[in-house]
Amino acid sequence: MTNILIPTDYSEASFNALETAIVIAKRNNASLILLHIDDAGYLPEDTYAIKNASQIGHAIADNIKQRHGIPTTVLLKEGFIGPTIVRLAFDIKPDLIVMGAYGASGHRDFFIGSNSYFTIKNASCPVLIVPEGKRWHDFNTVLFPLRPALGALKKYQFISNLVLKIHPDSNFELFGISIDRKEQDLKQVTELGNELKKFWNQFQYEVSYNHGKNIGEEVLDKADKSKADLIVVSSTVDVATKQFFIGPFSQRIINHARIPVLCIFRTPEN
């Protein structure tokens, strides 16, 4: 991991996400890119609002460099927030986007903002959504939903490696999910879990299994019971006919989780 992009509107939510990004960057000797977007009518660069945003951004970057020794750059863009984040991520190819759950789109209890959701759905890299109200520096228990799907093993290997870069001491709880054919899915999920453990033998794991029609609720309930501090959501959570599709189960988890959610709908292979 070399570059982490942090969209910020200087709100409490985005500052909380920035703190998490700083910790991840220090663990990986990565650089930070602070992105502030003017979406208020595309103001001229010499207006007070733009100058003030620039001064704040560079002050934050200087503070990060002095306190943590992390190379930090500031980018100021104008346009619609979600599409601008996605376009920039495509151009600069960060390894991870870290952003607050609410930010400029406003706070709604248990719902992420529309800009966060647009970014998750369209970004070319993984997105870590960090909620307000608590500092998230360590991810000791990671709830990792597994569902048998074509190419799932490679995707899950990529996901596990990324999680360990975010927090190397993470313990994974593998949570097998199924919509139908419970016995067949149980066998396939068990085989997946066994294959993944070959790559993670230096870490601790707990494997459980569930079956039902409301997978999103089951994952959220499992996260509460496990006292998880990170949920991983990928395209394999839903039964989808379109690549990168964010289906109803993923949406439910992303919208209602009270802990950070790592959203991975693209991997280097796709």
ABEGO torsion letter per residue (X at the ends): XABBBBBBAGBAAAAAAAAAAAAAAAAAGBBBBBBBBBABGGBBAABAAAAAAAAAAAAAAAAAAAAAGBBBBBBBBBEBAAAAAAAAAAAAGBABBBBBAAEAAEBBBGBBBAAAAAAAAABABBBBBBBBGBBBABBABBBBBBBBBBGAAAAAAAAAAAAAAABAABBBBBBBBBABGAAAAAAAAAAAAAAAAAAAAABBBBBBBBBEABAAAAAAAAAAAAGBABBBBBAAABBBABBGBBBAAAAAAAAABABBBBBBABBAAX
